[in-house]
Amino acid sequence: MAQWISELPDELLSVVVALQLANEPALGTSTSTNDAINEFYARAHKAARAHLPATPLVLSFMGPSPEVIDFLAGLHADDRAVPAGVSPVVADHH
């Protein structure tokens, strides 16, 4: 999806303001589930960044927790190409 978006003509690409990597993966439900979901998000983040280095990426979580905050901080540290003033990773908490 990220590659497809990156190849859109400028007039269409300009309306893309973010990309949601997954919807409601149930993060926060158990430690075993968290590990698998974090691994998926880490791979998806890297793959999306290869094509969309400055587009905010949305990650959906079932609820905030210290583990979620730490995970997001790690992704944020990897997003050096995102322009100042733009949130590189947006968390959607339900």
JOZIRA-V742915 format. One record per helix or strand of 2 or more residues. SS is the DSSP state (h for helix, s for strand). FROM is the first residue (numbers start at 1). LEN is the number of residues. If there is no record, write none. Layout:
((SS | FROM | LEN) (SS | FROM | LEN))
This chain:
((h | 2 | 5) (h | 10 | 4) (s | 18 | 5) (h | 31 | 21) (s | 56 | 6) (h | 66 | 13) (s | 89 | 5))
